[in-house]
Amino acid sequence: METLLVSLILACGVWAVIASVLIARHLEKHGVAVSVLWLRVMILKYLGQYRKVTLEETGRVGPLFYHYVVPLNVALALVIILVVRALG
């Protein structure tokens, strides 16, 4: 069971990394300067910019916003489950 949880946590991490790279690409296409070297540190800033750009563009938050936020929340829940199982 622990192996499954760890695998799911890693999959969520990969999903979030891919989403962050796609967010950076989307912002670059819309004229926002994005530093790939600082992507991990600045992702929350870029996430906010992506949200703003897509809201102005379509009136809705773009799907990549959720493709970044949801897997991180799922990974957090899985980590909590993993810790509780290890302690219990």
Number of C-alpha atoms within 10 A of each C-alpha: 8 12 9 10 15 15 12 17 21 14 14 22 17 14 16 22 19 15 20 23 17 15 25 23 15 17 19 13 10 12 8 15 12 17 14 13 8 9 16 13 11 13 21 12 11 21 20 11 16 23 20 15 19 19 13 11 11 9 10 12 16 17 12 21 18 15 19 23 14 15 22 19 12 15 20 14 13 17 16 12 14 19 12 10 11 9 7 6
